Structures are given as C-alpha cells and as structure tokens.
C-alpha cells in the first residue's frame, strides 16, 4: 500500500477581532491558501467563528440560508449586502467566510452613548443603501429580522447589510410569527 502524503496548509491567519455576538466571533483574516485566494479574488476575508459546538450547528443553518440567498443575487443586487464567499474548516471548526468590509459598522460611525453628527446628505445616502439592500432581500422572499447599526457595515460610503443568521425565507402571503432579533431594534408590530 502506498501512503500518500498530504500537505494540509493552514487556510487562514487571523489578524484582528472585529466583533463578538451571541453565536460567534468575527475575525479579519489573511487567506494563506493560494487556491482560496484565487477562488475568492482577495487576500483578506472576514471569518465568522462559532463560540462552541452548539453554536456551530446554528452556524451551519446560517451557512445554508446565506448561501441560498447569495446564489439568487446578481452582482448589482448584492452591492448593499456583505458578500458570502463560502465556508471552510479552520482549526477543526466550520467557519463562514465573507468579504472583509474595512470601514467598520454603522455603530462606529454614529456613536454609542454620545451620538455623532452625520451630514444630512450622508445620512440619506446610508439610509438609501440600507433600504436598497433590504428591498433586494425582500424580493427574494427573505427577511433579515435583526437590522441594527452593528449589522450594517460601511465600505467607504456604501452601507452593506451583514449577519443574516436570524433571517429566514418566507413564501409570499405568509407571515413570520416568531420573536427574534435585538429588542431595541425590533419593530413594534
């Protein structure tokens, strides 16, 4: 029997923690694997890494939802939605791979306790971008269910909707009856 030697290259090097949520941490990472760099056309990505094995199962559901939605999007439609690149195994865990959006989230722009002033034209442009992204995903019969400043990433002046983990597909004429999302950003309905 001939033993075949495999060269398992570490696919990523994590660089910076971008944020921590209930299910996972998101990291900026360098893509070390040349095949993945070529496939994705980028050297840096964002990795969503689940906090534990239970949350890894939840991430698998998010991967299915996000992958399905992104298969339906054209390049123009996806301008205001963070691009999903796929999944990989990293340190024995399934991780979601997304485009790295360098501008941080909308919360960073508007502030937490001491609100920062934003010029009206810029605020309108951001709102239009968010509404454009929501319009696109709603036309695909998908509802996000957790729109908040932390889930809007800024790519220069372009807002991008992130974190579709609580979202779901909803056929026309159906209504969602579950209560999910972030309390302070939930609609009163």
C-alpha positions as CSV (number, residue, x, y, z in Angstrom):
1,X,0.0,0.0,0.0
2,X,1.4,3.4,-1.0
3,X,0.9,6.1,1.6
4,X,0.1,9.4,0.0
5,X,1.4,12.4,1.9
6,X,-1.0,15.3,2.0
7,X,0.2,18.9,2.5
8,X,-2.5,20.4,4.7
9,X,-1.9,24.1,4.6
10,X,-3.4,26.3,7.2
11,X,-6.0,28.3,5.1
12,X,-6.1,31.5,7.2
13,X,-4.2,33.6,9.7
14,X,-6.5,35.6,12.0
15,X,-5.4,39.1,12.3
16,X,-7.9,41.2,14.3
17,X,-11.1,40.5,16.2
18,X,-13.9,42.6,14.5
19,X,-16.7,41.7,16.9
20,X,-18.4,39.2,19.2
21,X,-22.0,38.2,19.1
22,X,-24.1,35.7,20.9
23,X,-23.3,32.9,18.4
24,X,-19.8,33.7,17.1
25,X,-16.8,36.0,16.8
26,X,-15.9,37.7,13.5
27,X,-12.3,38.0,12.7
28,X,-10.4,39.7,9.9
29,X,-8.1,37.1,8.4
30,X,-5.4,36.7,5.7
31,X,-6.1,34.0,3.2
32,X,-2.9,31.8,3.2
33,X,-4.1,29.2,0.8
34,X,-3.3,30.3,-2.8
35,X,-6.2,28.3,-4.3
36,X,-8.7,30.1,-2.0
37,X,-7.1,33.5,-2.7
38,X,-7.6,32.8,-6.4
39,X,-11.2,31.5,-6.0
40,X,-12.3,34.5,-3.9
41,X,-10.1,37.1,-5.6
42,X,-9.0,38.6,-2.3
43,X,-6.2,38.3,0.3
44,X,-8.3,39.4,3.3
45,X,-11.6,38.0,4.4
46,X,-13.9,38.0,7.4
47,X,-14.3,34.7,9.3
48,X,-17.4,34.0,11.4
49,X,-16.2,31.5,14.0
50,X,-18.8,29.9,16.3
51,X,-18.2,30.2,20.1
52,X,-18.8,26.4,20.7
53,X,-20.1,23.2,19.2
54,X,-23.7,24.0,19.9
55,X,-23.4,27.3,18.1
56,X,-21.5,25.6,15.3
57,X,-24.8,23.8,14.5
58,X,-26.6,27.2,14.4
59,X,-23.9,28.5,12.1
60,X,-24.5,25.6,9.7
61,X,-28.1,26.8,9.4
62,X,-26.9,30.3,8.7
63,X,-24.5,29.0,6.1
64,X,-27.4,27.2,4.3
65,X,-29.6,30.3,4.4
66,X,-26.8,32.8,3.4
67,X,-25.5,30.5,0.6
68,X,-29.0,30.0,-0.8
69,X,-29.7,33.8,-0.8
70,X,-26.4,34.7,-2.4
71,X,-26.9,32.1,-5.2
72,X,-30.0,34.2,-6.1
73,X,-28.3,37.6,-6.1
74,X,-26.7,39.3,-9.1
75,X,-23.6,41.4,-8.7
76,X,-25.6,44.6,-8.9
77,X,-28.2,43.4,-6.4
78,X,-25.6,42.5,-3.9
79,X,-23.9,45.9,-3.6
80,X,-25.6,46.6,-0.3
81,X,-25.2,43.1,1.1
82,X,-22.0,41.6,2.5
83,X,-20.7,39.1,0.1
84,X,-20.8,35.5,1.3
85,X,-17.8,33.5,-0.1
86,X,-18.4,30.1,1.4
87,X,-17.3,28.0,4.3
88,X,-14.1,26.3,5.3
89,X,-12.8,24.2,8.2
90,X,-10.4,26.2,10.4
91,X,-8.8,24.7,13.5
92,X,-11.4,21.8,13.4
93,X,-14.4,24.1,13.2
94,X,-16.7,25.1,10.4
95,X,-16.3,28.8,9.7
96,X,-18.3,31.2,7.5
97,X,-16.1,33.2,5.0
98,X,-17.3,36.6,3.9
99,X,-15.9,39.7,2.3
100,X,-13.9,41.8,4.7
101,X,-15.5,45.3,4.9
102,X,-12.8,47.7,6.2
103,X,-15.0,50.6,7.3
104,X,-16.4,49.0,10.5
105,X,-20.1,49.1,11.4
106,X,-22.6,51.9,11.4
107,X,-22.5,52.0,15.2
108,X,-18.9,53.1,15.0
109,X,-20.0,55.9,12.7
110,X,-23.0,57.2,14.7
111,X,-21.5,56.5,18.2
112,X,-22.9,54.6,21.2
113,X,-23.9,56.9,24.0
114,X,-22.7,60.2,22.6
115,X,-24.2,60.4,19.2
116,X,-22.0,61.8,16.4
117,X,-23.5,64.2,13.9
118,X,-23.6,63.0,10.3
119,X,-24.3,65.4,7.5
120,X,-27.8,65.0,6.2
121,X,-26.7,64.1,2.6
122,X,-24.5,61.3,4.0
123,X,-27.3,60.1,6.4
124,X,-29.8,59.9,3.4
125,X,-27.3,58.1,1.3
126,X,-26.7,55.5,4.0
127,X,-30.4,55.1,4.5
128,X,-31.0,54.6,0.8
129,X,-28.3,52.0,0.6
130,X,-29.7,50.0,3.6
131,X,-33.2,50.3,2.0
132,X,-31.8,49.1,-1.3
133,X,-30.3,46.0,0.4
134,X,-33.5,45.3,2.3
135,X,-35.5,45.7,-0.9
136,X,-33.3,43.1,-2.7
137,X,-33.5,40.5,0.0
138,X,-37.3,41.0,0.4
139,X,-37.8,40.5,-3.3
140,X,-36.0,37.1,-2.8
141,X,-38.7,36.4,-0.1
142,X,-36.1,36.6,2.7
143,X,-36.5,38.6,5.9
144,X,-33.5,39.7,7.9
145,X,-35.1,40.1,11.4
146,X,-32.1,41.8,13.0
147,X,-31.4,45.1,11.3
148,X,-29.4,47.3,13.7
149,X,-26.3,49.6,13.4
150,X,-24.0,46.7,14.3
151,X,-25.2,44.7,11.3
152,X,-24.6,47.5,8.8
153,X,-21.0,47.5,7.6
154,X,-19.5,50.5,5.9
155,X,-17.4,50.0,2.7
156,X,-16.3,53.6,2.3
157,X,-19.7,55.4,1.7
158,X,-21.5,52.2,0.8
159,X,-23.6,50.5,3.6
160,X,-23.7,46.7,3.5
161,X,-26.2,44.5,5.3
162,X,-24.5,41.8,7.3
163,X,-25.4,38.9,9.6
164,X,-28.3,37.0,8.1
165,X,-28.2,34.4,10.8
166,X,-31.6,35.2,12.3
167,X,-33.2,35.6,8.8
168,X,-35.4,33.2,7.0
169,X,-37.1,32.6,3.7
170,X,-40.8,33.4,3.8
171,X,-43.1,32.4,1.0
172,X,-45.4,35.1,-0.4
173,X,-48.6,35.5,1.6
174,X,-47.0,34.0,4.8
175,X,-46.2,35.8,8.0
176,X,-43.4,35.2,10.5
177,X,-44.7,34.6,14.0
178,X,-41.6,34.1,16.0
179,X,-39.9,36.9,18.0
180,X,-36.2,37.1,17.3
181,X,-33.7,39.9,16.9
182,X,-32.4,42.7,19.1
183,X,-35.1,44.1,21.5
184,X,-34.2,47.8,21.0
185,X,-34.3,47.4,17.2
186,X,-37.4,45.2,16.8
187,X,-40.4,46.8,15.1
188,X,-43.4,47.3,17.4
189,X,-45.6,45.1,15.3
